[in-house]
């Protein structure tokens, strides 16, 4: 249906909308025919106008964390699986921690793309559909944060056991990627203090970039769920 295809002339805007909605209806018809759908993909923040067109009432939940600690977590996994060659890093990008971080934070890298897409959504016209959840808010105050999320989504509350969280569907994917443990979760939701393993130069490059925590830096009025001591006007 795109302009690069000769058949594009046979589709008008309404037909494109119907076809794209049909893809979602067909995919989820047997999975969640009568339930709310959480579709997880880091690209949604770069597709806010399309979402607003196809699903005007949809919300995008973006879980965010200080980029230093995001990168620290990736590097820890690489070192933990020191005898494996990960598909996350092509060719010489796996040479050192510096080349790995450059690869991850590149414009199309795993972290860099998601980071840029989030900023696009945060400052865009559809920011009112964006709910940003700070990692510290979720790990330090899980009950308060999740309760607030249910309120924002206008859903009935559900009682979660934050001491017994499990997710076992990422094992095969992680193994094929060459990064076992990439989607492994701790059983108990809690915040853990630790010392970074990143070189000081990399820490200086990426520290102080938590834009969602900056006062007055939310002109488009995205909703931000931050720790109690860091609450910002949404």
KOLMARTI-211270 format. One record per residue (C-alpha): residue in one letter; x negated, y negated, z negated. Coordinates in steps of 0.02 Angstrom, whole numbers, plus 50000, padded with zeros to 5 digits. Last residue first. Layout:
# residues N
<site><code>A</code><X>X</X><Y>Y</Y><Z>Z</Z></site>
...
# end
This chain:
# residues 234
<site><code>X</code><X>49891</X><Y>49219</Y><Z>48292</Z></site>
<site><code>X</code><X>49817</X><Y>49114</Y><Z>48153</Z></site>
<site><code>X</code><X>49664</X><Y>49201</Y><Z>48084</Z></site>
<site><code>X</code><X>49649</X><Y>49320</Y><Z>47937</Z></site>
<site><code>X</code><X>49471</X><Y>49351</Y><Z>47885</Z></site>
<site><code>X</code><X>49486</X><Y>49390</Y><Z>47700</Z></site>
<site><code>X</code><X>49638</X><Y>49501</Y><Z>47730</Z></site>
<site><code>X</code><X>49548</X><Y>49600</Y><Z>47865</Z></site>
<site><code>X</code><X>49602</X><Y>49556</Y><Z>48042</Z></site>
<site><code>X</code><X>49757</X><Y>49599</Y><Z>48143</Z></site>
<site><code>X</code><X>49754</X><Y>49475</Y><Z>48287</Z></site>
<site><code>X</code><X>49908</X><Y>49436</Y><Z>48392</Z></site>
<site><code>X</code><X>49863</X><Y>49345</Y><Z>48554</Z></site>
<site><code>X</code><X>49910</X><Y>49163</Y><Z>48550</Z></site>
<site><code>X</code><X>49841</X><Y>49097</Y><Z>48715</Z></site>
<site><code>X</code><X>49732</X><Y>48968</Y><Z>48628</Z></site>
<site><code>X</code><X>49645</X><Y>49095</Y><Z>48516</Z></site>
<site><code>X</code><X>49475</X><Y>49019</Y><Z>48478</Z></site>
<site><code>X</code><X>49539</X><Y>48901</Y><Z>48342</Z></site>
<site><code>X</code><X>49451</X><Y>48998</Y><Z>48205</Z></site>
<site><code>X</code><X>49332</X><Y>49128</Y><Z>48272</Z></site>
<site><code>X</code><X>49371</X><Y>49307</Y><Z>48222</Z></site>
<site><code>X</code><X>49432</X><Y>49359</Y><Z>48395</Z></site>
<site><code>X</code><X>49266</X><Y>49296</Y><Z>48468</Z></site>
<site><code>X</code><X>49165</X><Y>49431</Y><Z>48379</Z></site>
<site><code>X</code><X>49004</X><Y>49383</Y><Z>48468</Z></site>
<site><code>X</code><X>48895</X><Y>49338</Y><Z>48318</Z></site>
<site><code>X</code><X>48771</X><Y>49479</Y><Z>48352</Z></site>
<site><code>X</code><X>48737</X><Y>49545</Y><Z>48527</Z></site>
<site><code>X</code><X>48566</X><Y>49480</Y><Z>48577</Z></site>
<site><code>X</code><X>48500</X><Y>49465</Y><Z>48399</Z></site>
<site><code>X</code><X>48539</X><Y>49648</Y><Z>48368</Z></site>
<site><code>X</code><X>48452</X><Y>49695</Y><Z>48529</Z></site>
<site><code>X</code><X>48292</X><Y>49605</Y><Z>48480</Z></site>
<site><code>X</code><X>48299</X><Y>49678</Y><Z>48305</Z></site>
<site><code>X</code><X>48288</X><Y>49856</Y><Z>48372</Z></site>
<site><code>X</code><X>48447</X><Y>49960</Y><Z>48351</Z></site>
<site><code>X</code><X>48453</X><Y>50090</Y><Z>48211</Z></site>
<site><code>X</code><X>48579</X><Y>49988</Y><Z>48111</Z></site>
<site><code>X</code><X>48591</X><Y>50007</Y><Z>47923</Z></site>
<site><code>X</code><X>48754</X><Y>50076</Y><Z>47855</Z></site>
<site><code>X</code><X>48911</X><Y>50027</Y><Z>47762</Z></site>
<site><code>X</code><X>49056</X><Y>50146</Y><Z>47782</Z></site>
<site><code>X</code><X>49236</X><Y>50088</Y><Z>47798</Z></site>
<site><code>X</code><X>49367</X><Y>50220</Y><Z>47767</Z></site>
<site><code>X</code><X>49493</X><Y>50328</Y><Z>47859</Z></site>
<site><code>X</code><X>49464</X><Y>50505</Y><Z>47799</Z></site>
<site><code>X</code><X>49441</X><Y>50652</Y><Z>47918</Z></site>
<site><code>X</code><X>49302</X><Y>50568</Y><Z>48015</Z></site>
<site><code>X</code><X>49339</X><Y>50567</Y><Z>48200</Z></site>
<site><code>X</code><X>49251</X><Y>50652</Y><Z>48345</Z></site>
<site><code>X</code><X>49276</X><Y>50566</Y><Z>48513</Z></site>
<site><code>X</code><X>49093</X><Y>50554</Y><Z>48564</Z></site>
<site><code>X</code><X>49048</X><Y>50708</Y><Z>48462</Z></site>
<site><code>X</code><X>48960</X><Y>50800</Y><Z>48602</Z></site>
<site><code>X</code><X>48884</X><Y>50676</Y><Z>48727</Z></site>
<site><code>X</code><X>48840</X><Y>50773</Y><Z>48885</Z></site>
<site><code>X</code><X>48991</X><Y>50713</Y><Z>48980</Z></site>
<site><code>X</code><X>49050</X><Y>50892</Y><Z>48998</Z></site>
<site><code>X</code><X>49033</X><Y>50915</Y><Z>48811</Z></site>
<site><code>X</code><X>49130</X><Y>50756</Y><Z>48773</Z></site>
<site><code>X</code><X>49274</X><Y>50808</Y><Z>48886</Z></site>
<site><code>X</code><X>49281</X><Y>50982</Y><Z>48809</Z></site>
<site><code>X</code><X>49284</X><Y>50914</Y><Z>48631</Z></site>
<site><code>X</code><X>49403</X><Y>50767</Y><Z>48656</Z></site>
<site><code>X</code><X>49567</X><Y>50854</Y><Z>48611</Z></site>
<site><code>X</code><X>49531</X><Y>50888</Y><Z>48428</Z></site>
<site><code>X</code><X>49594</X><Y>50734</Y><Z>48337</Z></site>
<site><code>X</code><X>49624</X><Y>50744</Y><Z>48150</Z></site>
<site><code>X</code><X>49663</X><Y>50621</Y><Z>48010</Z></site>
<site><code>X</code><X>49679</X><Y>50685</Y><Z>47832</Z></site>
<site><code>X</code><X>49643</X><Y>50549</Y><Z>47704</Z></site>
<site><code>X</code><X>49744</X><Y>50419</Y><Z>47800</Z></site>
<site><code>X</code><X>49902</X><Y>50523</Y><Z>47781</Z></site>
<site><code>X</code><X>50028</X><Y>50425</Y><Z>47883</Z></site>
<site><code>X</code><X>50207</X><Y>50385</Y><Z>47834</Z></site>
<site><code>X</code><X>50300</X><Y>50320</Y><Z>47986</Z></site>
<site><code>X</code><X>50385</X><Y>50152</Y><Z>47999</Z></site>
<site><code>X</code><X>50527</X><Y>50124</Y><Z>48122</Z></site>
<site><code>X</code><X>50465</X><Y>50032</Y><Z>48277</Z></site>
<site><code>X</code><X>50477</X><Y>49847</Y><Z>48322</Z></site>
<site><code>X</code><X>50303</X><Y>49852</Y><Z>48399</Z></site>
<site><code>X</code><X>50247</X><Y>49707</Y><Z>48289</Z></site>
<site><code>X</code><X>50324</X><Y>49788</Y><Z>48136</Z></site>
<site><code>X</code><X>50241</X><Y>49955</Y><Z>48173</Z></site>
<site><code>X</code><X>50075</X><Y>49863</Y><Z>48188</Z></site>
<site><code>X</code><X>50101</X><Y>49778</Y><Z>48020</Z></site>
<site><code>X</code><X>50123</X><Y>49947</Y><Z>47938</Z></site>
<site><code>X</code><X>49966</X><Y>50008</Y><Z>48026</Z></site>
<site><code>X</code><X>49863</X><Y>49863</Y><Z>47957</Z></site>
<site><code>X</code><X>49928</X><Y>49871</Y><Z>47779</Z></site>
<site><code>X</code><X>49905</X><Y>50060</Y><Z>47769</Z></site>
<site><code>X</code><X>49732</X><Y>50058</Y><Z>47849</Z></site>
<site><code>X</code><X>49657</X><Y>49921</Y><Z>47740</Z></site>
<site><code>X</code><X>49467</X><Y>49943</Y><Z>47746</Z></site>
<site><code>X</code><X>49460</X><Y>50052</Y><Z>47902</Z></site>
<site><code>X</code><X>49595</X><Y>49968</Y><Z>48007</Z></site>
<site><code>X</code><X>49552</X><Y>49790</Y><Z>47956</Z></site>
<site><code>X</code><X>49367</X><Y>49825</Y><Z>47978</Z></site>
<site><code>X</code><X>49395</X><Y>49888</Y><Z>48154</Z></site>
<site><code>X</code><X>49491</X><Y>49730</Y><Z>48201</Z></site>
<site><code>X</code><X>49656</X><Y>49763</Y><Z>48287</Z></site>
<site><code>X</code><X>49700</X><Y>49650</Y><Z>48435</Z></site>
<site><code>X</code><X>49882</X><Y>49653</Y><Z>48491</Z></site>
<site><code>X</code><X>49906</X><Y>49586</Y><Z>48668</Z></site>
<site><code>X</code><X>50076</X><Y>49547</Y><Z>48742</Z></site>
<site><code>X</code><X>50062</X><Y>49362</Y><Z>48697</Z></site>
<site><code>X</code><X>49898</X><Y>49364</Y><Z>48793</Z></site>
<site><code>X</code><X>49996</X><Y>49377</Y><Z>48957</Z></site>
<site><code>X</code><X>49938</X><Y>49209</Y><Z>49025</Z></site>
<site><code>X</code><X>49755</X><Y>49252</Y><Z>48998</Z></site>
<site><code>X</code><X>49630</X><Y>49211</Y><Z>48861</Z></site>
<site><code>X</code><X>49635</X><Y>49375</Y><Z>48766</Z></site>
<site><code>X</code><X>49669</X><Y>49477</Y><Z>48923</Z></site>
<site><code>X</code><X>49512</X><Y>49415</Y><Z>49010</Z></site>
<site><code>X</code><X>49411</X><Y>49432</Y><Z>48850</Z></site>
<site><code>X</code><X>49467</X><Y>49613</Y><Z>48835</Z></site>
<site><code>X</code><X>49421</X><Y>49648</Y><Z>49016</Z></site>
<site><code>X</code><X>49247</X><Y>49578</Y><Z>48987</Z></site>
<site><code>X</code><X>49217</X><Y>49689</Y><Z>48835</Z></site>
<site><code>X</code><X>49292</X><Y>49843</Y><Z>48919</Z></site>
<site><code>X</code><X>49179</X><Y>49819</Y><Z>49070</Z></site>
<site><code>X</code><X>49024</X><Y>49789</Y><Z>48963</Z></site>
<site><code>X</code><X>49051</X><Y>49937</Y><Z>48847</Z></site>
<site><code>X</code><X>49066</X><Y>50078</Y><Z>48973</Z></site>
<site><code>X</code><X>48963</X><Y>49984</Y><Z>49101</Z></site>
<site><code>X</code><X>49037</X><Y>49892</Y><Z>49250</Z></site>
<site><code>X</code><X>48972</X><Y>49719</Y><Z>49202</Z></site>
<site><code>X</code><X>48823</X><Y>49796</Y><Z>49116</Z></site>
<site><code>X</code><X>48836</X><Y>49826</Y><Z>48929</Z></site>
<site><code>X</code><X>48814</X><Y>50015</Y><Z>48932</Z></site>
<site><code>X</code><X>48672</X><Y>50009</Y><Z>49059</Z></site>
<site><code>X</code><X>48577</X><Y>49870</Y><Z>48969</Z></site>
<site><code>X</code><X>48600</X><Y>49967</Y><Z>48806</Z></site>
<site><code>X</code><X>48528</X><Y>50125</Y><Z>48884</Z></site>
<site><code>X</code><X>48384</X><Y>50029</Y><Z>48962</Z></site>
<site><code>X</code><X>48340</X><Y>49951</Y><Z>48793</Z></site>
<site><code>X</code><X>48359</X><Y>50114</Y><Z>48696</Z></site>
<site><code>X</code><X>48234</X><Y>50191</Y><Z>48815</Z></site>
<site><code>X</code><X>48227</X><Y>50292</Y><Z>48977</Z></site>
<site><code>X</code><X>48412</X><Y>50337</Y><Z>48996</Z></site>
<site><code>X</code><X>48441</X><Y>50203</Y><Z>49129</Z></site>
<site><code>X</code><X>48307</X><Y>50292</Y><Z>49232</Z></site>
<site><code>X</code><X>48430</X><Y>50404</Y><Z>49321</Z></site>
<site><code>X</code><X>48613</X><Y>50382</Y><Z>49272</Z></site>
<site><code>X</code><X>48663</X><Y>50363</Y><Z>49090</Z></site>
<site><code>X</code><X>48835</X><Y>50422</Y><Z>49034</Z></site>
<site><code>X</code><X>48801</X><Y>50591</Y><Z>49114</Z></site>
<site><code>X</code><X>48701</X><Y>50634</Y><Z>48959</Z></site>
<site><code>X</code><X>48545</X><Y>50741</Y><Z>48964</Z></site>
<site><code>X</code><X>48544</X><Y>50853</Y><Z>48811</Z></site>
<site><code>X</code><X>48402</X><Y>50895</Y><Z>48692</Z></site>
<site><code>X</code><X>48417</X><Y>50733</Y><Z>48592</Z></site>
<site><code>X</code><X>48600</X><Y>50757</Y><Z>48552</Z></site>
<site><code>X</code><X>48592</X><Y>50661</Y><Z>48386</Z></site>
<site><code>X</code><X>48485</X><Y>50530</Y><Z>48472</Z></site>
<site><code>X</code><X>48617</X><Y>50496</Y><Z>48604</Z></site>
<site><code>X</code><X>48755</X><Y>50496</Y><Z>48473</Z></site>
<site><code>X</code><X>48662</X><Y>50369</Y><Z>48366</Z></site>
<site><code>X</code><X>48637</X><Y>50258</Y><Z>48519</Z></site>
<site><code>X</code><X>48824</X><Y>50254</Y><Z>48554</Z></site>
<site><code>X</code><X>48863</X><Y>50210</Y><Z>48372</Z></site>
<site><code>X</code><X>48735</X><Y>50069</Y><Z>48371</Z></site>
<site><code>X</code><X>48813</X><Y>49999</Y><Z>48528</Z></site>
<site><code>X</code><X>48983</X><Y>49987</Y><Z>48445</Z></site>
<site><code>X</code><X>48900</X><Y>49922</Y><Z>48288</Z></site>
<site><code>X</code><X>48815</X><Y>49777</Y><Z>48377</Z></site>
<site><code>X</code><X>48976</X><Y>49746</Y><Z>48475</Z></site>
<site><code>X</code><X>49071</X><Y>49699</Y><Z>48315</Z></site>
<site><code>X</code><X>49229</X><Y>49801</Y><Z>48330</Z></site>
<site><code>X</code><X>49392</X><Y>49796</Y><Z>48426</Z></site>
<site><code>X</code><X>49546</X><Y>49904</Y><Z>48444</Z></site>
<site><code>X</code><X>49651</X><Y>49831</Y><Z>48584</Z></site>
<site><code>X</code><X>49837</X><Y>49870</Y><Z>48581</Z></site>
<site><code>X</code><X>49925</X><Y>49819</Y><Z>48741</Z></site>
<site><code>X</code><X>50112</X><Y>49790</Y><Z>48728</Z></site>
<site><code>X</code><X>50249</X><Y>49829</Y><Z>48855</Z></site>
<site><code>X</code><X>50412</X><Y>49732</Y><Z>48866</Z></site>
<site><code>X</code><X>50385</X><Y>49668</Y><Z>49043</Z></site>
<site><code>X</code><X>50341</X><Y>49841</Y><Z>49111</Z></site>
<site><code>X</code><X>50304</X><Y>49832</Y><Z>49297</Z></site>
<site><code>X</code><X>50272</X><Y>49645</Y><Z>49315</Z></site>
<site><code>X</code><X>50194</X><Y>49616</Y><Z>49145</Z></site>
<site><code>X</code><X>50089</X><Y>49772</Y><Z>49170</Z></site>
<site><code>X</code><X>50026</X><Y>49705</Y><Z>49337</Z></site>
<site><code>X</code><X>49982</X><Y>49537</Y><Z>49258</Z></site>
<site><code>X</code><X>49891</X><Y>49625</Y><Z>49113</Z></site>
<site><code>X</code><X>49783</X><Y>49736</Y><Z>49223</Z></site>
<site><code>X</code><X>49609</X><Y>49696</Y><Z>49157</Z></site>
<site><code>X</code><X>49661</X><Y>49734</Y><Z>48979</Z></site>
<site><code>X</code><X>49731</X><Y>49899</Y><Z>49043</Z></site>
<site><code>X</code><X>49560</X><Y>49959</Y><Z>49099</Z></site>
<site><code>X</code><X>49507</X><Y>50031</Y><Z>48931</Z></site>
<site><code>X</code><X>49632</X><Y>50173</Y><Z>48947</Z></site>
<site><code>X</code><X>49751</X><Y>50250</Y><Z>48823</Z></site>
<site><code>X</code><X>49934</X><Y>50269</Y><Z>48872</Z></site>
<site><code>X</code><X>50041</X><Y>50266</Y><Z>48715</Z></site>
<site><code>X</code><X>50216</X><Y>50316</Y><Z>48772</Z></site>
<site><code>X</code><X>50374</X><Y>50295</Y><Z>48669</Z></site>
<site><code>X</code><X>50488</X><Y>50444</Y><Z>48680</Z></site>
<site><code>X</code><X>50635</X><Y>50506</Y><Z>48783</Z></site>
<site><code>X</code><X>50553</X><Y>50596</Y><Z>48930</Z></site>
<site><code>X</code><X>50383</X><Y>50604</Y><Z>48844</Z></site>
<site><code>X</code><X>50283</X><Y>50744</Y><Z>48924</Z></site>
<site><code>X</code><X>50404</X><Y>50813</Y><Z>49054</Z></site>
<site><code>X</code><X>50449</X><Y>50646</Y><Z>49136</Z></site>
<site><code>X</code><X>50280</X><Y>50566</Y><Z>49094</Z></site>
<site><code>X</code><X>50194</X><Y>50585</Y><Z>49261</Z></site>
<site><code>X</code><X>50350</X><Y>50560</Y><Z>49366</Z></site>
<site><code>X</code><X>50409</X><Y>50404</Y><Z>49276</Z></site>
<site><code>X</code><X>50235</X><Y>50330</Y><Z>49280</Z></site>
<site><code>X</code><X>50214</X><Y>50360</Y><Z>49466</Z></site>
<site><code>X</code><X>50391</X><Y>50300</Y><Z>49498</Z></site>
<site><code>X</code><X>50349</X><Y>50133</Y><Z>49419</Z></site>
<site><code>X</code><X>50214</X><Y>50115</Y><Z>49550</Z></site>
<site><code>X</code><X>50331</X><Y>50161</Y><Z>49693</Z></site>
<site><code>X</code><X>50469</X><Y>50045</Y><Z>49633</Z></site>
<site><code>X</code><X>50351</X><Y>49897</Y><Z>49612</Z></site>
<site><code>X</code><X>50275</X><Y>49924</Y><Z>49783</Z></site>
<site><code>X</code><X>50448</X><Y>49936</Y><Z>49858</Z></site>
<site><code>X</code><X>50502</X><Y>49774</Y><Z>49777</Z></site>
<site><code>X</code><X>50348</X><Y>49682</Y><Z>49840</Z></site>
<site><code>X</code><X>50370</X><Y>49739</Y><Z>50021</Z></site>
<site><code>X</code><X>50292</X><Y>49894</Y><Z>50095</Z></site>
<site><code>X</code><X>50285</X><Y>49938</Y><Z>50281</Z></site>
<site><code>X</code><X>50148</X><Y>49811</Y><Z>50318</Z></site>
<site><code>X</code><X>50031</X><Y>49907</Y><Z>50201</Z></site>
<site><code>X</code><X>50027</X><Y>50053</Y><Z>50322</Z></site>
<site><code>X</code><X>49869</X><Y>49988</Y><Z>50406</Z></site>
<site><code>X</code><X>49773</X><Y>50000</Y><Z>50243</Z></site>
<site><code>X</code><X>49652</X><Y>49866</Y><Z>50180</Z></site>
<site><code>X</code><X>49798</X><Y>49758</Y><Z>50120</Z></site>
<site><code>X</code><X>49847</X><Y>49887</Y><Z>49990</Z></site>
<site><code>X</code><X>50000</X><Y>50000</Y><Z>50000</Z></site>
# end
